[in-house]
Amino acid sequence: MKSKKIIAVVGGSFLLAAAFLLILCIKFVNMKESSPTGKYAGKTEKVEQTTTDKKEQKKPDWVEEKISGMTLEEKVAQLFIITPEALTGMGKVTAAGDTTKRCLEQYPVGGVIYFAGNIEDRQQLSDMLHTTQSYSIEQSGIPIFLSVDEEGGTVARVAGSGISTVSVVEDMCEVTDEERAYEIGQTIGNYLAELGFNLDYAPVGDVLTNPENTVVKKRSFGNDSAKVAALSQKVLDGLQEENVYGVIKHFPGHGATAGDTHEGYAYTDKSLEELEQQELVPFQNAIENHIAIIMAGHISVPNVTGDNTPSSLSKIMITDVLREKMGFDGIVITDALNMGAISQHYSSAEVSVKVIEAGGDMLLMPENFQEAYQGILEAVQNGTLTEERIDESVRRILKVKEKLTAED
């Protein structure tokens, strides 16, 4: 009798164990079918958790956060790049002190452009730039564009000032090799970044189709649009490698023009189709390679626009052609607005409003900064421009500047 009980107990235990093992096997099979294998095995839960954490910890949109906290006056100031003299009202600026700080508090401009007259030596220049940047960050939390015309060759504000360890590279018309073009961009970008610059008005993307054009003759990579596109892009790549923004110029192309926009009227009689075959090729190539900033020149193209309005002020050229047809959604900055092609025909207030109406974003060196600034403010206040239109440009500007905060 006792042995039968033992057998029964053992038998029952065996059945329970078998059932338990069967359940384990079923669970194991299900787990194998639903889980990844190999080096990713066992990581599903962790990956999902990480993804969830990233969503939960996503930072607020820096650009939108900044815009929502800005006054109209602060937004309008972001649209301007001016000289330190225009900012401070001083005759010649070679240092950033209390006056610069106070003026940036009143007018937190989008950028400052420097020339040879602002340069004395390497240390002085570096101190001025870094101090200006720190004032901007302290005042608004937004980096300021510290910019210069440094194409190489005949247009080299920094290298041409005799700063030690910085040598002038050759004129661009002498450059034929893509590797050399990249080296030039990287060389220029390296010394600019070390000094504190973050934006360079280079390269020249103009295709020299008019051999009589003396404005960009030595500054252009030549008359072959494909070659100009390739070499320009290599310079841009070299600058970018050193965290300096390049600005390809002068849309829609200064190489076919007669006249000098520094002095007065300059135009090309080409049609849009003709421009697309040559002059626009380097700009289209730069757009396809994600260029952040394009400079619009003061070149008139009457066979495209129907009148002599400079491209920098033309809605047809900026909005219809550059933005909609060519697909550019970055910053459009004007060529200097104190040039004869502009200053002889428009007041600073008038031209500034026209730039924004055309679809431009940043105004370089208006002849009278105060007048230009007030002109845009008044245009918003009287309904000529909307604050939403100002926001569009500020949004483009801050999207580029956000990358400067990441680099810092």
C-alpha positions in Angstrom: 0.0 0.0 0.0 2.8 2.4 0.9 4.7 1.6 -2.2 1.6 2.4 -4.3 1.3 5.8 -2.7 5.0 6.5 -3.4 4.5 5.5 -7.0 1.4 7.7 -7.2 3.3 10.6 -5.8 6.3 10.1 -8.0 4.0 9.7 -11.0 2.1 12.9 -10.1 5.4 14.7 -9.7 6.6 13.5 -13.0 3.4 14.7 -14.7 3.7 18.1 -13.1 7.4 18.4 -14.2 6.5 17.4 -17.7 3.7 19.9 -17.9 6.1 22.6 -16.5 8.7 21.7 -19.1 6.1 21.8 -21.9 5.1 25.4 -20.8 8.7 26.5 -20.8 9.3 25.1 -24.3 6.2 26.9 -25.6 7.4 30.2 -24.1 10.9 29.7 -25.5 9.6 29.0 -29.0 7.4 32.1 -28.9 10.3 34.2 -27.6 12.5 33.0 -30.5 9.9 33.8 -33.1 9.3 37.3 -31.8 12.9 38.4 -30.9 15.8 39.4 -33.1 18.7 37.1 -33.5 22.5 37.5 -33.8 24.2 40.6 -32.5 20.9 42.5 -31.9 19.3 39.7 -29.9 17.9 40.8 -26.6 18.0 44.5 -27.4 14.4 45.1 -28.5 13.2 46.4 -25.1 16.3 48.6 -24.7 16.0 50.1 -28.2 12.3 50.8 -27.7 13.0 52.4 -24.4 15.8 54.5 -25.8 13.4 55.7 -28.6 10.8 56.6 -26.1 13.3 58.4 -24.0 14.5 60.5 -27.0 10.9 61.5 -27.8 10.2 62.4 -24.2 13.5 64.3 -23.9 13.3 66.1 -27.2 14.5 69.7 -26.8 12.2 72.6 -27.7 12.7 74.0 -31.2 15.5 76.5 -30.7 14.5 78.6 -33.7 10.8 78.9 -32.9 11.6 79.4 -29.2 13.8 82.4 -30.1 11.4 83.9 -32.5 8.5 83.7 -30.1 10.5 85.6 -27.5 11.7 88.4 -29.8 10.2 91.8 -30.2 9.6 93.2 -33.7 12.5 95.5 -33.3 14.8 92.6 -32.5 13.6 90.7 -35.5 14.1 93.6 -37.8 17.7 94.1 -36.5 18.5 90.5 -37.4 17.9 91.3 -41.1 21.0 93.6 -41.2 24.7 93.0 -41.7 26.5 96.3 -41.3 30.0 97.7 -40.6 31.1 98.2 -37.0 31.2 101.9 -37.9 27.6 101.9 -38.9 26.7 100.1 -35.7 28.6 102.3 -33.3 28.6 105.7 -35.2 32.4 105.9 -34.8 34.8 106.9 -37.5 37.0 103.8 -37.4 36.5 100.7 -35.3 39.4 98.4 -34.3 38.2 97.2 -30.9 34.9 96.1 -29.4 34.3 97.9 -26.1 31.4 99.4 -24.2 30.1 101.3 -27.2 29.9 98.1 -29.2 28.1 96.4 -26.3 25.6 99.2 -25.8 24.9 99.4 -29.6 24.3 95.7 -29.8 21.9 95.9 -27.0 19.9 98.6 -28.8 20.4 97.0 -32.3 21.1 93.3 -32.1 22.0 93.1 -35.8 22.3 89.8 -37.7 25.9 90.4 -38.6 28.9 92.7 -38.9 31.2 93.0 -41.9 34.8 93.9 -41.5 37.3 95.5 -43.9 41.1 96.1 -44.0 40.7 99.3 -42.1 39.4 97.4 -39.1 42.6 95.2 -39.0 45.8 96.2 -37.2 47.3 92.8 -36.2 46.3 89.2 -35.5 45.7 89.6 -31.8 43.7 92.8 -32.1 41.5 91.3 -34.8 40.9 88.1 -32.8 40.1 90.0 -29.6 37.6 92.3 -31.5 35.8 89.4 -33.1 35.6 87.2 -30.1 34.4 90.1 -27.9 31.7 91.1 -30.4 30.5 87.5 -30.5 30.4 87.2 -26.7 28.4 90.5 -26.5 25.8 89.1 -29.0 25.4 85.9 -27.1 25.1 87.7 -23.8 22.6 90.1 -25.1 20.3 87.8 -27.1 21.5 84.2 -26.9 21.9 84.4 -30.7 25.3 84.1 -32.5 26.2 87.0 -34.7 27.6 86.6 -38.3 31.1 87.9 -38.3 31.8 88.3 -41.9 34.4 89.4 -44.5 35.2 89.5 -48.2 37.9 86.9 -48.5 37.9 85.4 -52.0 41.6 85.1 -52.3 43.7 86.9 -54.9 42.8 90.5 -55.3 39.9 90.4 -52.8 41.4 89.4 -49.5 40.7 91.8 -46.7 42.5 89.7 -44.1 45.4 88.2 -46.0 46.0 91.5 -47.8 46.4 93.3 -44.5 49.7 91.7 -43.8 48.7 89.5 -40.9 51.6 87.0 -40.2 51.0 83.3 -41.0 48.3 84.3 -43.5 49.3 84.3 -47.1 47.4 85.5 -50.1 46.3 82.8 -52.5 46.2 83.2 -56.3 43.5 84.9 -58.3 40.7 82.5 -59.0 41.1 82.8 -62.8 44.4 80.9 -62.3 42.8 78.0 -60.5 41.9 75.0 -62.8 42.2 72.0 -60.4 39.4 70.9 -58.0 41.9 69.8 -55.4 43.5 73.2 -55.4 40.1 74.9 -55.2 39.4 72.8 -52.1 42.8 73.6 -50.6 42.1 77.3 -51.1 38.7 77.1 -49.4 40.2 75.2 -46.5 43.2 77.5 -46.2 41.0 80.6 -46.1 38.5 78.9 -43.8 41.2 77.8 -41.4 42.7 81.3 -40.8 39.3 83.0 -40.7 37.9 80.5 -38.2 41.0 80.9 -36.0 40.5 84.6 -35.9 36.8 84.4 -35.1 35.0 84.8 -38.5 32.2 82.5 -39.3 31.0 83.8 -42.7 32.9 84.5 -45.9 31.5 86.3 -49.0 33.1 83.7 -51.3 33.3 82.1 -53.8 32.5 84.0 -56.9 30.2 81.8 -58.9 30.0 84.2 -61.9 30.6 82.6 -65.3 32.7 85.0 -67.3 30.8 85.0 -70.6 31.6 88.6 -71.4 35.4 88.8 -71.8 35.2 92.6 -71.6 33.8 92.4 -68.0 36.6 93.7 -65.7 34.6 93.5 -62.5 34.9 89.7 -62.0 37.5 88.9 -64.7 40.3 87.9 -62.2 37.8 86.7 -59.6 35.9 84.2 -61.7 36.9 80.6 -62.4 36.4 81.2 -66.1 33.8 80.9 -68.9 32.9 77.2 -68.6 29.8 76.9 -66.5 30.4 73.3 -65.4 34.0 74.2 -64.4 32.9 77.2 -62.5 30.2 75.1 -60.7 32.7 72.4 -59.7 35.5 74.7 -58.5 33.1 77.0 -56.6 31.7 74.0 -54.8 35.1 72.8 -53.8 35.9 76.2 -52.3 32.6 76.0 -50.4 33.5 72.5 -49.2 36.8 73.7 -48.0 35.3 76.6 -46.1 32.7 74.3 -44.6 35.4 71.9 -43.4 36.6 74.7 -41.2 33.1 75.7 -40.0 33.0 78.9 -42.0 29.8 79.6 -44.1 30.6 80.4 -47.7 28.3 82.7 -49.7 28.3 82.1 -53.4 27.8 85.3 -55.4 26.5 87.2 -57.4 23.2 85.7 -58.4 22.1 85.5 -61.2 25.7 86.0 -62.5 27.9 89.1 -63.0 30.0 87.5 -65.7 27.8 88.5 -68.6 27.1 92.0 -67.6 28.2 95.3 -69.0 28.8 97.9 -66.3 29.9 97.9 -62.7 27.3 97.8 -60.0 29.7 99.5 -57.6 29.4 102.6 -59.8 26.0 102.4 -61.3 23.7 100.4 -63.6 24.8 96.9 -64.8 22.7 94.6 -66.9 22.6 91.5 -69.1 20.2 91.1 -72.0 20.0 87.3 -71.7 16.7 85.5 -71.4 16.0 83.1 -68.5 16.6 80.1 -70.8 20.0 81.5 -71.7 20.9 82.2 -68.1 19.8 78.6 -67.2 22.3 77.2 -69.7 25.3 79.1 -68.3 25.1 81.8 -65.6 22.7 79.9 -63.3 24.5 76.6 -63.4 26.9 77.2 -60.5 24.1 78.5 -58.3 21.9 75.5 -59.1 24.8 73.2 -58.4 25.4 74.9 -55.0 21.7 74.6 -54.1 21.7 70.9 -54.9 24.7 70.7 -52.6 22.8 72.4 -49.8 24.3 75.8 -49.8 23.0 77.9 -46.9 23.5 81.5 -48.2 23.4 83.0 -51.6 24.2 86.7 -52.4 21.9 88.4 -54.9 23.7 90.9 -57.1 22.3 94.3 -58.3 22.3 93.1 -61.9 19.3 94.0 -64.1 17.9 91.3 -66.4 15.2 93.1 -68.4 14.5 90.2 -70.7 13.5 88.2 -67.7 11.8 90.8 -65.4 10.5 93.2 -68.1 12.2 96.2 -66.5 15.5 97.4 -65.1 14.9 96.5 -61.5 18.1 95.0 -60.0 17.9 91.3 -59.3 18.4 91.9 -55.6 15.1 93.9 -55.5 13.2 91.7 -58.0 10.4 89.4 -56.8 10.6 87.7 -60.2 14.3 86.9 -59.7 14.4 86.1 -56.0 11.0 84.5 -55.3 10.0 83.1 -58.7 13.3 82.1 -60.1 15.7 81.5 -57.2 13.3 80.2 -54.6 10.5 78.5 -56.6 12.1 77.5 -59.8 15.6 76.6 -58.5 14.4 75.4 -55.1 16.4 77.5 -52.7 15.1 78.0 -49.2 18.2 79.3 -47.5 19.2 82.9 -46.7 19.3 85.4 -49.6 21.6 88.3 -48.8 22.0 91.3 -51.0 25.2 92.6 -52.3 26.2 95.9 -50.6 23.3 98.3 -50.7 25.6 101.4 -50.7 26.7 100.6 -54.2 25.9 103.0 -57.0 23.4 100.7 -58.7 21.2 101.1 -55.6 22.2 104.3 -53.8 21.7 106.4 -57.0 18.1 105.3 -57.4 16.7 104.4 -53.9 16.7 105.7 -50.4 17.9 103.4 -47.7 14.3 103.0 -46.3 12.8 102.3 -49.7 15.4 99.8 -50.8 15.2 97.8 -47.6 11.5 97.3 -47.9 11.9 96.3 -51.5 14.4 93.6 -50.6 12.0 92.0 -48.2 9.1 92.3 -50.6 11.2 90.6 -53.3 11.8 87.6 -51.0 15.3 88.6 -49.7 16.3 88.0 -46.1 19.4 90.0 -45.2 20.5 93.5 -46.1 24.2 94.1 -46.5 25.5 97.6 -45.7 22.6 100.0 -46.5 23.9 103.5 -47.1 22.1 104.7 -43.9 21.5 101.9 -41.4 19.2 103.9 -39.1 17.0 104.9 -42.0 16.8 101.4 -43.4 16.0 99.9 -40.0 13.2 102.4 -39.3 11.9 102.0 -42.9 11.2 98.3 -42.3 9.7 98.9 -38.8 7.4 101.5 -40.3 6.5 99.3 -43.2 5.3 96.6 -40.8 3.5 99.2 -38.7 1.6 100.6 -41.7 0.8 97.3 -43.2 3.1 97.4 -46.2 4.9 94.4 -44.7 3.5 91.8 -42.3 5.3 90.6 -39.2 4.8 87.1 -40.5 6.9 88.0 -43.5 9.6 89.3 -41.2 9.4 86.0 -39.3 10.0 84.0 -42.5 13.4 85.7 -43.0 14.3 85.6 -39.3 13.5 81.9 -39.3 15.8 81.2 -42.2 18.6 83.3 -40.5 18.2 81.5 -37.2 18.2 78.0 -38.8 21.7 78.8 -40.1 22.8 80.3 -36.8 21.5 77.4 -34.8 24.4 75.3 -36.4 26.8 77.9 -35.1 25.5 77.3 -31.5 26.2 73.5 -32.0 29.7 74.2 -33.2 30.4 76.4 -30.2 
